[in-house]
């Protein structure tokens, strides 16, 4: 007897839910905050897909939903439009038809129920991962002010969360609009953390960017949802479909090494510019353009066991990343 064909959509969103459940247990508090918003986004995208609005997955660069679908989700959440019919009413109609006419629900009926469930959930959604900025309101941290924002990179279809710590050389109102425009332009993976830090530092003359920290999440490596290079074959070969995945993220940081002060003329205003250093002794930091960088990989328990079993081939996959494992009952084990 042949095995039933798995529901690939269910496998995908179930795997993403396992990933975010693992990240929610991380010792990195900021990552936990990001994971909570991603979890809410993925859950809504699951409902959106079930409601007849298919979620497209980037098979080349991330294994995650594409930017256009994430933006569409965010707009639905902002609109908070109620469904034309409640999911409860639609389910009652289907049940009546099943009892009276002994019919199984038609695909269109199930899709209508799914759409209503999605629209109801979008009305009351928890904070989601906003693809075009979450918050730029400054928060005081001693002599510095911290701003933070979300960004879904359209080039690689990966979520990016950034924090920046600012110092005011002169007291002026916070230039929110200027920083919003800069965040939209330079938050993507096409700009290294160092390049982004320089742009933010130059955005407002009297505000210095002392530190920038960026979390880039993805890819979600899976032989089902990504077109993978051959190096991954030893890891995923013979693994059950539910366990054949590895989720990667990077944390990059740029820290000011000092402030240069200059004047165009003797009586002109002072100009301030931060200088930043890249750790050229560290291959990953140099490659990513940051003062410090660290890669992380989360694997299912079975995938982690397979990683340990393949020996030297594992190094070509993880490249010095910190490895974290998710047990079959969903418990996170860090730095295994």
N, C-alpha and C positions, 0 to 999 in steps of 0.2 A: 504494500500500500504506500503510495507516494505521500510525502510530507506536504502539509498545506502551504500555499504560497504566502509569505509574510506580507503584511500591509506595510509597505515601505514608508508611507507617510507617518504611520504610528511609530515605527521603529525610529525614524528621524527625530521626532519631537520627544519621544521617550528618552532617547539618548541625550538630547540637549537638556532635558529636565534633570537627568542624572548629573550632568556636568555642573549646572548651576547649583544643584543641591550640595555638591562637593565643594564648590567655591564659597558657598555660604558658611562653611565651617572653617575657612582659612584664618590663619593668625594675622593676615594683612587686613586691617579694618577697612581700608579704602576699597580693597578688592571685594570685600563682603558687600559694601554699599553698592558697588557697580553690579555685582552678581544678582542682587535683589531686583534691580531695575531690568536687567537682562532677562531674568526669570519671568518677570511680568510681561515683558515684550514677547518672549518666545511662546508663552502660554496663550497670549492673544493671537499671535500669528498661527498657532495650531488651530484655534477656533475659526480664524479667518479662512484658512485653507479648507477646513471641513465645511464651511459655509459656501463653497463654490468660488472662492477667490484664491486661486492657487499661489502658493509661495514659491518663488523661484530661488534656487540655490546656486551660488557661485561655485562651480566645480573646479575652476582653475586655481583660484588664489586663497579661498577661505573655507569652503564647505559650509558657509553661513548664508542667511538670506541676503538678497541684493538690496542696495540702498533704496531703490524705488519702492519696494514693498514695505520697507521699514518707515519711509516717509508717509506712505499711504496709511499705515497703521497709526502713526502719530497724528495725522490729520483727523482720522476717525475718532480718536480719543479726545482731541480738542473739540470736535464738533458735538460729541455726546448726543448724537441723534438717536431717539428711541426707535425701536423696530416698528414696522407697520402692524404686525401681529406679534403677540407674545409667544415665546417658545412653549409655554404651558398650554396655551390655546391650540397651537399647531399640533402638539403631541396628543392632545385630547381628540382632535379630528382624526389623526392617524389611528389611534386606538379604536375609535368608533368604527372606522372603516374596516379594521382588522376583525372586529367582533361581528359586525353586521354582514360584511361581504366576504369574510375569510380571505382577505388579500394581504400579502406582505407589503410593507411600505415601499412605495416607488422611490427610486434614487432622487428624483426631484423633490419629493416630500422631505426626505432626510436632509437634503441640501438646504431647503427652506428652514427647517428646524435649526440646522447648524448656523445659518446666517443670522437667525434671530438670537441664538445663544451668543454669537460673537458680538452683535450690536448691543445686547444687554450688558455683556461683560465690559465693552468699551465705555459704556456710560459711567461705570463705577470703577474704572481701572485704578489700580495702585500706581504710584509713580513708575513710569516706564523709562527705558533708555531713549532719551530724546536725540534723534539723529543730527539735529542742527543746534545743539547747545542746551544745557540744562539750567545752569545758573552761573551768572557772572557777578552776583552781589558779593562785595568784599566782606570778609570776616577777619576781625582783628586777632592777630597772634603776636602779642608783644609789640615790638617796634615795626612789625611787618603786617601786611594785609594779604590774605589768601583768597584767590578766586579759583573757581573750578567749573568745568563744563564737559559735556558729552559731545561726541562727534562720530558719525558713522562714515567711514572713509569710502567714498565711491570708487576709488581706484582699485582697492583690494577687498572691498566689502567686509571690513572688519571694524568692530566698535573700538573707539579710542576714548579714554578718559584722561583729562589733563588737569593738573593743579599748577598754579603759579603763585609765588610769594613776591610781593611788591614792597618797595620802599619809596617813600615820598621825599624827594629832596626839597620840595617846597609844598606848603599846604595849598592844595587846590581841590575843587570837586572831582570826584572819581570820574574819569572819562569812560563811562560805560559803553557808549556807542562806538567809540574808537576801538576798544578792546573786543567788542562783539564782532566788528568787521574783520579785525586781525585774526580772531579765533577761527572764523569761517574760512579765511584764506589759507592759513598756515598750520591747521591742526592735523592735516592728513599725513599719511605715511610717505608722501612724496617729499616731505620736508623732514630732515633729521631733527632730533630734539635740539641740537645746537643751532641749526638754522632757524627753527621756530623761536628759540630763546632770543636770538639777535633781533628778529623781527618784532617781537613783543617789547623788547627793551627800547627799540627805536620808535615805537608807536606813539609814545607820549614823552616829550622832552624831559619833564621833571619827575617822571616815575621810572624807577630802576627795577628791573626784574632780577631778583637775587637768586631765585631757584625755580626750576621747572621740573615737574615729574609727570611722566606719561605712562599710562597702562595701555598696551595694545593687545587686544584679545583675539585669538585665532592664529593659525588656522585650526579648524576642526577636522583633523585627518581621519579619513575613513575610506575604505575601498568601495563603499556603496555610494558615498556622497561627494567624493572628490576623485579626480583623475590623478593618481599618485605616481611618483617616480618609482623605479624598480627597487630602490633602497628600502622601501617599506614592505616589500613582499615577505621577507622573513618574519616580520613582526605580526602581520595580520593573517598569514596563511593558516588555514584550518581553525581559526577562531570562530565561535558563534557570532552571528550577525549582530546581536545585541551588545557584544563586548569588543567588537573590532573597531576601536576608535582611540584617538589620542588628541587631547585638547591642549593647545600651546598658548602661552601668553608671555609678553616681555614687559619688564618694568625698566624704564630708562630715566636717568636723572641728569640734569645739567645744573651746576652750581657756580655762582660767580666767584672768580678768583681775585677780583678787585675792581675799583672804579677809576676810570680816566676822566679828568676834569679839564676842559679847555674853554677858551674864549676866542671868538672870531676877531674881536677888537678889545682894546684895553677896557673900554667902558661897556662892552656888549654883555649880554647875559651869559651866564655859565652854561656850558654844555656838558652833560654827563653821559658816559658810556661804560657799560659793564664789560669786563673781559671774562671769557669763559675758557676752561681748559678741558681737553679730551684726553682720557687716559690711553696714551698710545702703547702702553705696555700690555694692555688687555685687548685681545683680538676682538671680542664681541663689542666692547665699548667703541673701539676704533671703527669697526664695521658699521655700527648703528649711529655714530656721531653723538656721543654722550660722555659725560664725566664718569658715569658708572652705568652698567647695564647688567641685567640678570634675566635669563630665560627660564621658563617653568613649563613643565609638562605634566598633565593629569591623565592617568590611564585607568581603565577598569582593572580590577584585580587580575583577571585572566590575561589581559594584555600586558600588565606589569610582570607577571610570571614569565610570559613569553619573552619579554624584553631582557630579563635576566638570563634566560636560557640561550639566547642567540649570541652571547659573548661579544666579540669585537665588533660585530655588525651593528650593535646597539649604539656605538659611538658615532657612527655616521648619521644616525637618526636623531639622537638627543643633543649632540654637540655641546656637552658640558652643562646642560640644563639641570635645574633642581627637579627631582622626580617626586611626584605625589601619586598615591594610589587610592582608589575608591573601592572599599570592600563590597562584597556581594550584598550586604545589608545597608549600604550607603554611608558607611563611616569613612571620613577622610583621614589618611595617614600621610603626613607631610615629611619631606626629605627622607624618603626610604632608600 
